[in-house]
Amino acid sequence: MNILVTGANGQIGMTLRKLSEGEKDHYIFSDISQVGNYDTLYLDVTNADALSIVCESEMVDLIINCASTPDVAAAEDDHVMADLVNREGTANVAKIAARCNIPVIHISTGYVFNGESCTPAREDLSPAPWGVFGVTKFAGEVAIRASKCRYMILRTGWLFSPYGRNPLTDLIKFSSMHRSVKVPYDRVGTPTSTFTLCRFILDVIHSGDLSLFGQADRDFTGIYNISDEGVGSWYDFCHSAIALYGLPVEVVPGLWEESHLKERSPLYSVLDKSKIKKDFSLTLPHWRDSLAECVKLMKNEDPGKEH
Ligand SMILES: NC(=O)c1ccc[n+]([C@@H]2O[C@H](COP(=O)([O-])OP(=O)(O)OC[C@H]3O[C@@H](n4cnc5c(N)ncnc54)[C@H](OP(=O)(O)O)[C@@H]3O)[C@@H](O)[C@H]2O)c1
């Protein structure tokens, strides 16, 4: 199978590169940026013609759409770019997928919900997107469903990995310059390893089963929440990471306003994962175990990309 990964030099794409080593499927890793010596096809998802050419010339059988603006803060800073990549870029992927009958696994966000209900959000909860990032990512979901391509939309959040910029790599960098860091305890979510997400994606690929993919706007088939198990605040996450990594920095609990974080997140960002666990007989790891695995990996090898 020929599998096109867009945004492949981000942290999900880098994890897919690692986990797909030795696989029999042919992966085409594409992005607009180049990282180290990683083989990368230049492909901008906002360029519909280029996408079309790649899908046809490479005889693509599956698209994993990871292309995105980086985070909430970046989307707030540049609404136009966020709309262009997260909505229009995704719509381009969806249209070509529908025309060429290529199934799509699209990565979306738990920020399609604003967390105000303070209960884990199910897939069928009416979206109330959070900020420009949530609005533009939700618009991408709408475009996928409207296109009538075969799709699996995976909503996730609070991702960490050894790659690129994320709360874990930021903390490690911060600890080399500061003795103490104030981190919010008033934002709760589920930190999630990109390895959990990518292992699931590879399991779906290996199964070759599209029966749980969606193909229209009618219901919630094809939309799945996925994260690690458990909940925690950013303070809990950093506290665990410092202990596991042995970082020479003290972590102090504070309110979001007192922290250095520019990115405002919902107070409660927890996804209900009953559907994915039932449909795929899936067991998900606790985020603390995933964090321990990630730290071990980082200590044993050079993870590569720095954004
Ligand atoms: N990180 C999280 O906590 C989180 C939470 C919820 C959902 N997600 C979603 O998960 C997916 C992957 O996230 P991630 O953390 O791996 O993101 P990431 O590290 O920011 O990776 C996204 C990649 O897409 C690239 N990109 C940007 N514009 C593009 C374009 N026009 N065409 C092709 N590629 C483009 C980026 O390149 P540059 O670096 O050069 O911009 C980057 O390499 C995204 O859809 C994201 O919205 C992430």
The ligand as an SDF file (V2000), in Angstrom:
LIG
                    3D

 48 52  0  0  0  0  0  0  0  0999 V2000
    0.1840   19.0780   19.2090 N   0  0  0  0  0  0  0  0  0  0  0  0
   -0.9690   18.8590   19.8460 C   0  0  0  0  0  0  0  0  0  0  0  0
   -1.0720   18.8300   21.0920 O   0  0  0  0  0  0  0  0  0  0  0  0
   -2.2030   18.5850   19.0270 C   0  0  0  0  0  0  0  0  0  0  0  0
   -3.4200   18.5740   19.6750 C   0  0  0  0  0  0  0  0  0  0  0  0
   -4.5620   18.2780   18.9380 C   0  0  0  0  0  0  0  0  0  0  0  0
   -4.4880   18.0160   17.5910 C   0  0  0  0  0  0  0  0  0  0  0  0
   -3.2850   18.0670   16.9870 N   0  0  0  0  0  0  0  0  0  0  0  0
   -3.2710   17.8070   15.5530 C   0  0  0  0  0  0  0  0  0  0  0  0
   -2.4080   16.7330   15.2300 O   0  0  0  0  0  0  0  0  0  0  0  0
   -1.8400   16.9430   13.9270 C   0  0  0  0  0  0  0  0  0  0  0  0
   -0.3480   16.8400   13.9860 C   0  0  0  0  0  0  0  0  0  0  0  0
    0.0630   17.5960   15.0940 O   0  0  0  0  0  0  0  0  0  0  0  0
    1.5720   17.7610   15.4330 P   0  0  0  0  0  0  0  0  0  0  0  0
    1.6620   18.0580   16.8870 O   0  0  0  0  0  0  0  0  0  0  0  0
    2.3830   16.6710   14.8010 O   0  0  0  0  0  0  0  0  0  0  0  0
    1.7920   19.1380   14.6680 O   0  0  0  0  0  0  0  0  0  0  0  0
    3.1330   19.7860   14.2100 P   0  0  0  0  0  0  0  0  0  0  0  0
    4.2610   19.1740   14.9750 O   0  0  0  0  0  0  0  0  0  0  0  0
    2.9400   21.2590   14.2360 O   0  0  0  0  0  0  0  0  0  0  0  0
    3.1950   19.2710   12.7050 O   0  0  0  0  0  0  0  0  0  0  0  0
    2.4420   19.8050   11.6760 C   0  0  0  0  0  0  0  0  0  0  0  0
    3.3150   19.7980   10.4570 C   0  0  0  0  0  0  0  0  0  0  0  0
    2.5400   20.3370    9.3840 O   0  0  0  0  0  0  0  0  0  0  0  0
    3.4040   21.1730    8.6490 C   0  0  0  0  0  0  0  0  0  0  0  0
    2.6410   22.1200    7.8430 N   0  0  0  0  0  0  0  0  0  0  0  0
    2.2480   23.3880    8.1470 C   0  0  0  0  0  0  0  0  0  0  0  0
    1.6110   23.9420    7.1050 N   0  0  0  0  0  0  0  0  0  0  0  0
    1.5960   23.0020    6.1110 C   0  0  0  0  0  0  0  0  0  0  0  0
    1.1080   22.9850    4.7900 C   0  0  0  0  0  0  0  0  0  0  0  0
    0.5050   24.0670    4.2500 N   0  0  0  0  0  0  0  0  0  0  0  0
    1.2560   21.8500    4.0440 N   0  0  0  0  0  0  0  0  0  0  0  0
    1.8790   20.7720    4.5600 C   0  0  0  0  0  0  0  0  0  0  0  0
    2.3970   20.7390    5.8110 N   0  0  0  0  0  0  0  0  0  0  0  0
    2.2400   21.8410    6.5760 C   0  0  0  0  0  0  0  0  0  0  0  0
    4.2420   21.8600    9.7040 C   0  0  0  0  0  0  0  0  0  0  0  0
    5.3980   22.4550    9.1330 O   0  0  0  0  0  0  0  0  0  0  0  0
    6.0670   23.7310    9.8880 P   0  0  0  0  0  0  0  0  0  0  0  0
    6.5890   23.1990   11.1910 O   0  0  0  0  0  0  0  0  0  0  0  0
    7.1120   24.1660    8.9460 O   0  0  0  0  0  0  0  0  0  0  0  0
    4.9460   24.7230   10.0730 O   0  0  0  0  0  0  0  0  0  0  0  0
    4.5670   20.6880   10.6180 C   0  0  0  0  0  0  0  0  0  0  0  0
    5.7230   20.0020   10.1990 O   0  0  0  0  0  0  0  0  0  0  0  0
   -2.3360   18.3010   13.4900 C   0  0  0  0  0  0  0  0  0  0  0  0
   -3.4570   18.1400   12.6790 O   0  0  0  0  0  0  0  0  0  0  0  0
   -2.7160   18.9800   14.7720 C   0  0  0  0  0  0  0  0  0  0  0  0
   -3.6800   19.9610   14.5700 O   0  0  0  0  0  0  0  0  0  0  0  0
   -2.1330   18.3350   17.6590 C   0  0  0  0  0  0  0  0  0  0  0  0
  1  2  1  0
  2  3  2  0
  2  4  1  0
  4  5  1  0
  4 48  2  0
  5  6  2  0
  6  7  1  0
  7  8  2  0
  8  9  1  0
  8 48  1  0
  9 10  1  0
  9 46  1  0
 10 11  1  0
 11 12  1  0
 11 44  1  0
 12 13  1  0
 13 14  1  0
 14 15  2  0
 14 16  1  0
 14 17  1  0
 17 18  1  0
 18 19  2  0
 18 20  1  0
 18 21  1  0
 21 22  1  0
 22 23  1  0
 23 24  1  0
 23 42  1  0
 24 25  1  0
 25 26  1  0
 25 36  1  0
 26 27  1  0
 26 35  1  0
 27 28  2  0
 28 29  1  0
 29 30  1  0
 29 35  2  0
 30 31  1  0
 30 32  2  0
 32 33  1  0
 33 34  2  0
 34 35  1  0
 36 37  1  0
 36 42  1  0
 37 38  1  0
 38 39  2  0
 38 40  1  0
 38 41  1  0
 42 43  1  0
 44 45  1  0
 44 46  1  0
 46 47  1  0
M  CHG  2   8   1  16  -1
M  END
$$$$
